[in-house]
């Protein structure tokens, strides 16, 4: 967390615990406003009025970040009550459904990103438990857009995962697992020093390295965000991206960089060695001239400017025929060769980035996950 001097502000004695933060008057004009209301109101005002924050408003944001950075361990209760992730994402420019560009000035987004990474480490990743096993899809099955499952929920909780299985134990090493009713949660062990992900290059990964869950990729330093597709930011550039979204298969990859792409919901394209990746929060902008430049998108711009290689983690959600059938896989280093402004379906501006796989690497290992890994994945998802 940056100092008050770095921000050109003053240091206040702000609260450091959830209850005190919830009740603290960060806004001296309206003392009853919770932090999420303060940040949300400032964001809407910047978008609608196309303005910057005033000095008093910057002081409020700084005080909020100071409080959030001081929480010893972020619990699920604290996150829900204070809406911590929503607040931090908003400051980073990742406001859902933002209809226009806005910017919290540096170094607010940088510090918000740092706090968010710690919050995600403290919180558990949860998934819903289905009533029947969720095996990996059969081979030669055409990839389709994901659909919500109509499978009924389990009436009884799952039994513990068999950690005596060496393959399962290796997959889930240093991860705590808890089953409660119809929810399963995964959380990094607090005493475990996970591999740092804010590293340029392959960071010790091997092409073809595979994980059943995103938290496993976080553990091994592949990708530093549990939810965001872009890891990194405006001050250091992008370290890694996760490729998972879909667009119509007939769209030519060169045409995508020329035509206005407003006929489909997604705006990304994956052809293996070449990827078109849109900046974050690109879908809902309505400003035809100014794209939404989030902290993450500015990271992509910096990586493009410096021609810095980016780790690509491909998921089963990718429509490319060589994508993993389940889980996530490291497919090597890619470099952004082109940045191009396009229009979304609302006519709003956004940035698209063309990434090309670096030469001199082993080929993409499309055989991963292998048969044994798929079986272990199926046991994890369908354990009884």
C-alpha positions, 0 to 999 in steps of 0.5 A, a space after each residue: 500500500 502506497 504512503 500518503 506522501 506518494 498520493 499527495 494526501 494525509 494519513 488518518 487513523 482509520 479502522 482496521 477491523 470489519 465492524 469498525 470499517 462498516 461503521 466508520 464515516 469515510 464520507 464526512 458529508 454522509 456518514 452513513 454511506 458504506 464503502 461500496 456505496 461511496 466507491 460506486 457513487 464516485 464511479 457513476 459520477 465519473 462515467 456520467 460527468 466525464 470528470 476526475 476525482 477531487 482531492 477530498 474524494 481521493 482522500 476518501 478512497 485512500 482511507 478506504 484502501 488503507 483500512 482494507 489493507 490493514 485487515 489481518 485476515 479477510 473472512 467470507 463474512 467480511 467480504 460479503 458485508 463490506 463487498 470488498 472485491 466489488 470495491 477493489 474491482 471498481 477502483 481497478 476499472 472493472 465495474 460490471 456494465 460500465 457504460 463509459 470510461 472512467 479512471 481512478 488515478 494512479 496508484 489507486 488501481 495498483 494498490 487495489 490489485 495488490 489488496 485483491 490478490 491477498 483477499 483472494 488468497 484468504 478466501 475459499 474458492 467454492 463450487 456447487 456440488 451436483 447430484 451426479 458425477 460430472 465426468 469429462 466430456 467424451 472424445 470427438 464431442 463438438 464443443 458447444 457454448 456452456 449451458 446451465 445444468 438442469 441436474 438436481 442438487 445432492 440431497 446429502 453432502 459429499 464424502 471426503 476426497 480420497 487423498 490417499 490416491 497419489 494422483 489426487 494428493 499431487 493435484 490438490 497439494 497445499 489446498 484445504 478442502 471443505 464439503 458443506 451441504 451442496 457446497 465444496 470450498 478450496 483454499 490455499 493453506 495459510 502456512 504454504 508459501 505459494 509460488 509468486 505469479 508476478 514474474 515475467 516469462 514461463 516462471 518455471 512452468 513446463 508447456 503442457 502443465 495441467 491443473 484441475 482447478 484455477 486455484 491450483 494454477 494460482 498455487 503454482 504461480 501460473 496465473 495470479 488471479 482467481 477470477 480475472 482473465 488478465 493478471 498484471 496491471 498498468 505499472 508492471 504489465 501483464 504476466 498471464 492471461 486465461 483463454 476461455 471465452 467463445 465467439 462464432 467459429 466462422 469468424 476469420 482471425 484477420 477479419 476480426 481485427 478489421 470488422 466491427 464486432 457487434 453480432 455476438 456476445 464474446 469478442 475473443 478468438 482462439 486459433 491455437 498459435 494466434 489469439 485475439 483477446 479483448 481488454 477487460 470490461 469491453 462489452 458494455 461501453 457505449 462511448 464510441 470514441 473512448 474505450 474503457 481502459 481498466 488497470 488490466 487493459 493498461 497492463 496489456 498495453 504496456 506488455 504490447 509496448 515493451 514486447 513482453 512475453 505473456 503466459 497463456 493458460 487455456 481452459 476447457 471453455 476455449 472453442 479451439 479444437 486443441 484446448 484441454 477437455 477439462 481443467 486448465 493448461 499452460 500452453 506457452 508464451 505469447 507476445 502481443 503484436 497488434 493493438 487495435 480499437 474496435 466497436 462492441 455491439 453497443 457501438 462502444 469502443 474497446 481494444 483488441 490485442 493480437 497475441 502470437 505464440 513465441 517461436 522456439 518453444 515446445 509445441 502445445 501439448 494437446 494430449 494433456 490432460 492425459 487419461 490418468 489425469 481425466 480419471 482423477 479429475 472425474 473422481 474429484 468432481 464426482 467423488 461419492 
